[in-house]
Structures are given as C-alpha cells and as structure tokens.
Amino acid sequence: MSTKSFVRKVSGVAVAIAAAVGLSLGVAPAAQAAPTSGDPISSGCSNGAYTVKSWGVYNSKYGNYQGTLELRYSPSCGTNWVRVTNNVAGNALSGAIATGPDGVYVKTQVVGVGSSWSNMVYAPGSKCVTVTAAIQDRATGNIEGRLDTQVVC
C-alpha cells in the first residue's frame, strides 16, 4: 500500500469518527429540525417563535369565553405546537394539534386557571396542521364547549 493511499484511508476514517463523535455529542447544524414531540421550551424552539393564530374557546353551557387556544410556530425548528390558557378554576381546557389525519397528534390540558403547551409537531413552512380545543367540567366530566377543528396552512 502506498503512503498516499494509506493517508487517504486514515483521513477518511478520521472524518467518519469525527462525524460520529459530533453526532453523539448532540452537535448538529443549526438548521436541523427539533424532534417531533419535543418540548418547545427546553429544546430552544420557543426562541423566536410566534403565534400564527389565536381562538377564544367558548363555553356553550355558560355562554362565555373561557380561555384561549394559540397555534405557535418556530421558524428555526420548523415546528408547531398549541398553547392553551384557561380562565375558569372549575374546568379543564384541552388543546390538540395534528399534522393530518394520519400524522402526528399531540395534546395538552390545563386544569383550573393557568397555561400549558403541547409538545411540538414537525410542520415546516406552510405545511397544514389541524387544531382543536375542548372545555370539560371537572366535577361531572361533561364537555361544556369546544372549538371545532381548524385547519391552518
């Protein structure tokens, strides 16, 4: 084996090892998408994210808006998630997002007053997602209101 051939082979192995070490240490290009189902806060995807659309969630039993469902998007990660804010102590407000009928589906729920967010779904650019929300009475378990499924592209 010639010296040039040996150096070429060693260099190729060194590049492969360096790439493997980089991947095992979690080093990735900045443009790589966050994993689907990851937490938008701990992943860093919430940095620079914005609300695409927001809906009031109506309680049909009491005739008022009980909370909000927000569709959030991270341009740097290409991910969406929903954030729900509940304004009524006696009810639970759930929000869900999906990437399509056969796609990834994740949800979140706030019991009582407060906010919560779902894990992310990978939906870069103008990929369509569906979102929905429901209000449930904590004492009876009855659904008191819902936001019909919304498709956002």
Secondary structure by P-SEA (a helix, b strand, c coil): ccaaaaaaaaaaaaaaaaaaaaaaacccccccccccccccccccccccccccbbbbbbcccccccccbbbbbbbccccbbbbbbbbccccbbbbbbccccccccccccccccccccccccccccccbbbbbbbbbbccccccccccccccccc
